[in-house]
Amino acid sequence: MCLLLGAAGVGKTLLVKRLQKLSSGDGKGDLGEPPPTRPTVGTNLTDIVAHRKITIRELGGCMSPIWSSYYGNCHSLLFMMDASNPTQLSASCMQLLGLLSAEELAKASVLILFNKIDLPCYMTMEEMKSLMRLPDIIACAKQNITTVEISARNGTGLATVLLWLQNQHRHSS
């Protein structure tokens, strides 16, 4: 099981829909226009087929107080942040620190997604890493942490996310 977490409005639902479309074809086709989304209230389960079935459980950002109820059976974690919203950065960093300190997630691999790089006002990954002191966080974390810049809207970086998921779930059921 893969958990997809992040603050409200960062693009989690669009990411899942795009990954599902990307994995359903040859992975090289045009993603087309972004599908309509609405804020997730509760949880969405989506199966992605990437050499094997990977189930992604997306939890709405408004559910962050009870995210820990879903940590069991989590093999990997996608944590999404909005690179175009500097005012949300500190709250997202606190959420990430909470996730990384959770004992149930100690063995989960983590992919931090810096989304919305298609917007003109986005912060670069280097700016975000510096503001969050991400190198220090990674050095202290028990988990294997990877970062990637993406745009769920236009598809930039989604092939990298799909490959990461494939690699993390290669030997899991």
HELIX and SHEET records of a PDB file:
HELIX    1   1 LYS A   12  SER A   24  1                                  13    
HELIX    2   2 GLY A   61  TYR A   70  5                                  10    
HELIX    3   3 PRO A   86  GLN A   88  5                                   3    
HELIX    4   4 LEU A   89  SER A  101  1                                  13    
HELIX    5   5 GLU A  103  LEU A  105  5                                   3    
HELIX    6   6 MET A  125  MET A  132  1                                   8    
HELIX    7   7 LEU A  134  CYS A  140  1                                   7    
HELIX    8   8 LEU A  158  GLN A  168  1                                  11    
SHEET    1   A 6 THR A  43  VAL A  49  0                                        
SHEET    2   A 6 LYS A  53  LEU A  59 -1                                        
SHEET    3   A 6 CYS A   2  GLY A   6  1                                        
SHEET    4   A 6 SER A  76  ASP A  82  1                                        
SHEET    5   A 6 SER A 109  ASN A 115  1                                        
SHEET    6   A 6 ILE A 145  GLU A 149  1                                        
END                                                                             
